[in-house]
Amino acid sequence: MSVDQHFTTTPKHVRYRGRFAPSPTGPLHFGSLVTALGSYLEARRQQGEWLLRMEDIDPPREQAGAADAILRALEAYHLNWDGAVLYQSLHYEAYETALTQLIESHHSFVCSCSRKTIAVNGNGHIYPGTCRNGLAPGGTPRTVRVRVPSEYETFTDALQGQVTSNLQTDVGDFIVHRADGLYAYHLAVVVDDAQQGITDIVRGTDLLGSTLPQRYLQRCLGYSHPQYSHLPLAVNQHGQKLSKQNFAAAIDTRHPGPTLSKALAFLGHPPPAELQGAGPALLLSWATTHWGMQNVPHTASICVGSEGK
């Protein structure tokens, strides 16, 4: 594994290629460890590659030093990635190219609406289509949105089963270029997954709702669809996703064995008694041999109680 600032093209012969894509908004906590571990083990079971991508395209939310802390934590847990780390902040040219393609193919439009305007005129957070046919007189361009059709999109998730939604009524025209000039998450993740040749995406159920708009964006840009598996989400006693905002504790990098054992148990693979007290190398060796997605809980979320501490 290595840390590099350059983008590399995916070899055509790779059969399976997965990835872990954290945002550097804080250190790794138990919930993010679960996602990293699940995606890592599925890639290793498939004898494929596991890439690491740092989704650092939202500077206002990022924490100084978090990206390096994430890399060091993964190393402490022996979750060793393949190839160079891709930093999204250095990939803006690719996003601009994709944005231009969306504009020229008439899949997108310029919008002048603010969040407040949408909240007043829309169905909750669903964009009401105000600027679909052009800006209102005096309107100032703020964002670029993808125009979605009024049709149902369906895909089958390996864990959550069939997922169906009407893009226009349930998702709405979504932003790909923000009012602050930054590229939106949907655009960046879709472009990078395609250009890195990601074949399978294993992530948490908090991103299940993002999959349908991302699949539509893949279609607009002429990309193939990866396979998806959405792992159960680790939540606290109040049903809140473990996150920096909810004061989730950073994982212990000095004594990783116990936390790694708990993460394996969370994913339906509790280590045997003879591995009690084992370090990450032995635990991952056992887990890679015994890993099976069919053993992972299909529930959308699981309360971890004190496991994240």
C-alpha positions, 0 to 999 in steps of 0.5 A: 500500500502507498499514499500518493497524490496521483490518479492511476487508471484501472487495469482491464483484467481486474475481476473484483475491485472494491474501495473504502472512501472515508471523509476526513471530518474526524478520526475513524470510529467504530461505525467507520471501522465496520464499513472498512472491515466489511469492504476489505474482507469482501474484496479479499474473499474475492481475491480482488483489490481494495482501494482507498479514496480520501473524499476531501472535497468539502473543506468546511467540514474537514478536520486538520490532520484527520486524513493522516489519522485515518491512514494510520488507524487503518494501518494499526488494524492491518487493513492494508489497501492496494495501490495509491490513495486517491485524494478527491481534492486533486481530481477536480479536472475529472469532475469538471469534465463530467459536469461539462458532459452533463451540461452538453447532453442536456442532463443538467440545468442551472438553478437559482433556488436556495434551500430556504426556497425549496423548503417553502415551495417543495415537498420537504427537501424534494426539489420542486423543479422550479428552474427546470425550464430556465431561470426566473427573471432576475434569477442568479445561477447558484447550482447545477442540478441533474434533471431526473425523469418521473420513472421508477428505478430499481436495483438489487442490493446484496444485503438489503434486497430490491430497492425501488424509488421514483427519482422525481418524487422521492429524490428530485433533481439533485445538485452536482455543482454547489453554490459555493463552487464545490463539486457535489458528493454524487458527482465526485463519487460516481466519477471516481468509482468509474475511473478507478474501475470499482466493480463492487461497493460495500458501504453502510445503509446510511448511503442506501438512499444515495444509490439510486441517484448515483446509478442514474448519474452513471447512466447519464455519463455512460458508466457501468453500474457496480454491484452494491452491498449496504452493511448494517449501520452502527448506531448509538442507544438513541438510534443515531449513526455513530459520527463525529457530530454525535461524539463517537469515540475514535477507535483504539489504535494502540490495542486494536484486537478487542475492537476488531473482534467486536467489529467482526461480531457486529458483522456476524463473524464472531471470532472463535474462543481460541482467538480471544486476545489475538491481534489484528493479523491473526484475526484478519487471517481467520476472518478472510478465510471464514468471511461470507456476506450471507452471514452479515445481518440484513438489518438496516441498523444495529445499536452497538451500545458501548462497543464503539467506545 
